[in-house]
Amino acid sequence: MSASKAELRAKALAKRDALSDKKRIAAAAKLARRGLPFELLPGSIVSGYSPIRNEIDPMPLLKKLAEQDVKLALPCVSARGQSLIFRIFHPNDRLMLGPLGIPEPSPAAAEVIPDIMLTPLAAFDRLGHRIGYGAGHYDFTFAHLRKTKHIIGIGLAFAAQEIEAVPALSHDVALDYVLTESDVFDFRSSEVAHSLRG
């Protein structure tokens, strides 16, 4: 990993960490009110994540999606360098701590492959590139699962996490969208993102 990526990650996370609890809660609520930027097919599987390290909380959005004809899942970490596993989840489920101390569904919960992956990140740019935490879990998972199924990748972030440019490497997988409390970035249709403010 280049030092510049580490520096960009540290700066973006410092901005994220500086946000007040009030701003965090309001941002998560705004994401939930807006919902996803496209119609979901009945029975779609949407994977979220258990927020850690001051990540924007996807749970209000997941609760809203649970009211539709959508199945929810959460990722489970198996091992570094391996694809994440996704298990069915309902917002009322009790979760257990996984190997990295992140809440996960029980191993008894059914394993699924999501249609849409809501993805946490440290930083993003307007080409859909993200900086994660350096372990490569999501890049590896997208690359692995997309061999068999088209999966829409949606980054969730605070607007403060946007940076000018991510030094993307060949194995880095670009996102289809990034949703923040103030913008919807759609990276699918051109070189430069379309931003829908609001």
Secondary structure by P-SEA (a helix, b strand, c coil): ccaaaaaaaaaaaaaaaaccaaaaaaaaaaaaaaccccccccbbbbbbbccccccccaaaaaaaaaaccbbbbbbbbccccbbbbbbbbcccbbbbbccccccccccccbbbbbcccccccccccccccccccccaaaaaaaaaaacccbbbbbbbbccccccccccccccbbbbcccccccbbbbcccccbbbbbcc
